[in-house]
Amino acid sequence: MLNPQLVMYDEELKLIQTIAERLQQDSRAKTILLIDKNGQLIAASGDSKELDTTSLSSLVAGNVAATGGIAKLIKEEEFSGQFHEGKGISVHMSLVGRRIILVVLFDKNTTHGLVRLRVKKATDELTKVFDDLATKAASSTAPDVFAEITDADIDNLFND
């Protein structure tokens, strides 16, 4: 099944950013990233300026896709979370509403238990926001940008 392009509205984007900032503070994490399954960064909080968020977002999406392949091979529907422990930085990744990847980068100033606890609450809040977004996008009729273009307009473009 194709992953349709996520439609984002300003009101929901602000709410998503607020949830990410609160999660970053409550979990004492260094950085929070919200990434769609296509590898596009949706929101970031914390120390993200020094990160190559474009590359990190793509790699995270690829990692989640690969792990999804492993899940299918062992007859699991999907793995909802992943944890990678490093010497200085650890990474907790979890799926939000099966369409968004929540990434928490944290160091020794917090624990994985606290991160998991705070992620659970944030995931519940984010799931509601993304469900509301999907409903809003499905019910809104986007204007057809090509409706106003006539054959004469097209001919004029090429007949200079």
C-alpha positions as CSV (number, residue, x, y, z in Angstrom):
1,M,0.0,0.0,0.0
2,L,1.3,3.4,-0.9
3,N,2.0,5.9,1.9
4,P,0.0,9.0,0.9
5,Q,1.5,12.4,1.3
6,L,0.8,13.8,4.8
7,V,-1.2,17.0,4.7
8,M,-0.1,19.4,7.5
9,Y,-2.0,22.4,8.7
10,D,-0.5,25.2,10.7
11,E,-2.7,24.6,13.8
12,E,-1.8,20.9,14.0
13,L,1.9,21.6,13.3
14,K,2.0,24.0,16.2
15,L,0.4,21.4,18.4
16,I,2.8,18.7,17.3
17,Q,5.7,21.0,18.0
18,T,4.4,21.8,21.5
19,I,4.1,18.0,22.2
20,A,7.6,17.4,21.0
21,E,9.0,20.2,23.1
22,R,7.2,19.0,26.2
23,L,8.4,15.4,25.6
24,Q,12.0,16.7,25.3
25,Q,11.7,18.5,28.6
26,D,9.8,15.9,30.5
27,S,12.1,13.0,29.4
28,R,15.3,15.1,29.8
29,A,16.2,14.0,26.2
30,K,18.7,15.9,24.1
31,T,16.6,15.8,20.9
32,I,13.2,14.8,19.7
33,L,12.5,14.3,16.0
34,L,9.2,13.5,14.3
35,I,9.7,11.9,10.9
36,D,7.2,10.5,8.4
37,K,7.8,7.1,6.9
38,N,9.1,8.7,3.7
39,G,12.0,10.2,5.7
40,Q,10.7,13.8,5.9
41,L,11.3,15.7,9.1
42,I,8.0,17.0,10.5
43,A,9.1,18.6,13.8
44,A,12.2,18.8,16.0
45,S,12.9,19.9,19.5
46,G,16.1,20.2,21.5
47,D,19.7,20.1,20.2
48,S,18.9,19.4,16.5
49,K,20.9,22.3,15.0
50,E,24.2,20.3,15.1
51,L,22.6,17.2,13.5
52,D,22.3,16.4,9.9
53,T,18.5,16.0,10.3
54,T,18.0,15.3,6.6
55,S,20.3,12.3,6.6
56,L,19.2,11.1,10.0
57,S,15.5,11.3,9.0
58,S,16.2,9.2,5.8
59,L,18.2,6.7,7.7
60,V,15.6,6.3,10.5
61,A,12.9,5.8,7.9
62,G,15.0,3.2,6.2
63,N,15.7,1.5,9.5
64,V,12.0,1.3,10.3
65,A,11.3,-0.1,6.8
66,A,14.0,-2.7,7.2
67,T,12.7,-3.7,10.6
68,G,9.2,-3.9,9.2
69,G,10.6,-6.5,6.7
70,I,12.1,-8.5,9.5
71,A,8.7,-8.4,11.3
72,K,6.9,-9.8,8.3
73,L,9.5,-12.6,8.0
74,I,8.8,-13.7,11.5
75,K,5.0,-13.3,11.1
76,E,4.8,-10.1,13.3
77,E,2.7,-7.3,12.0
78,E,5.2,-4.6,12.9
79,F,7.6,-3.6,15.7
80,S,6.3,-0.5,17.3
81,G,9.5,0.4,19.0
82,Q,13.3,0.2,18.8
83,F,16.1,1.0,21.1
84,H,19.8,1.5,20.3
85,E,22.3,2.1,23.1
86,G,25.5,3.9,22.4
87,K,28.4,5.0,24.6
88,G,27.3,8.6,24.7
89,I,23.9,8.8,23.0
90,S,21.1,6.3,22.9
91,V,18.2,6.3,20.4
92,H,14.6,5.3,21.1
93,M,12.3,5.1,18.1
94,S,8.6,4.4,18.1
95,L,5.8,4.4,15.6
96,V,3.0,6.9,16.1
97,G,-0.3,5.8,14.4
98,R,1.6,3.5,12.1
99,R,2.6,6.5,9.9
100,I,5.0,8.7,11.9
101,I,8.3,7.8,13.6
102,L,9.1,9.4,17.0
103,V,12.8,9.6,17.6
104,V,14.3,10.4,21.0
105,L,18.0,11.0,21.3
106,F,19.2,10.9,24.9
107,D,22.4,10.7,27.0
108,K,23.3,9.6,30.5
109,N,21.3,12.5,32.0
110,T,18.1,10.4,31.7
111,T,17.1,6.7,31.6
112,H,15.5,4.6,29.0
113,G,12.7,3.8,31.5
114,L,11.9,7.5,31.8
115,V,12.1,8.0,28.1
116,R,9.7,5.1,27.5
117,L,7.2,6.4,30.1
118,R,7.1,9.9,28.6
119,V,7.0,8.6,25.0
120,K,3.9,6.6,25.8
121,K,2.1,9.7,26.9
122,A,3.3,11.8,23.9
123,T,2.4,8.9,21.5
124,D,-1.2,8.9,22.7
125,E,-1.4,12.7,22.2
126,L,0.3,12.6,18.8
127,T,-1.9,9.7,17.6
128,K,-5.0,11.8,18.3
129,V,-3.5,14.8,16.4
130,F,-2.5,12.7,13.4
131,D,-5.9,11.0,13.4
132,D,-7.6,14.4,13.4
133,L,-5.3,15.5,10.6
134,A,-6.2,12.5,8.5
135,T,-9.9,13.2,9.0
136,K,-9.5,16.9,8.3
137,A,-7.5,16.2,5.1
138,A,-10.0,13.6,3.9
139,S,-13.0,16.0,4.5
140,S,-11.4,19.1,2.9
141,T,-11.7,19.6,-0.8
142,A,-8.4,21.0,-2.0
143,P,-8.8,23.4,-4.9
144,D,-7.8,22.0,-8.3
145,V,-4.9,24.3,-9.4
146,F,-5.4,23.2,-13.0
147,A,-9.1,24.0,-13.2
148,E,-8.5,27.6,-14.3
149,I,-6.0,26.7,-17.0
150,T,-7.6,26.5,-20.5
151,D,-6.3,25.0,-23.7
152,A,-5.7,28.5,-24.9
153,D,-3.5,29.2,-21.9
154,I,-1.4,26.2,-22.7
155,D,-1.2,27.1,-26.4
156,N,0.0,30.6,-25.4
157,L,2.8,29.2,-23.4
158,F,4.3,27.4,-26.3
159,N,3.5,30.0,-29.1
160,D,5.8,32.9,-28.1
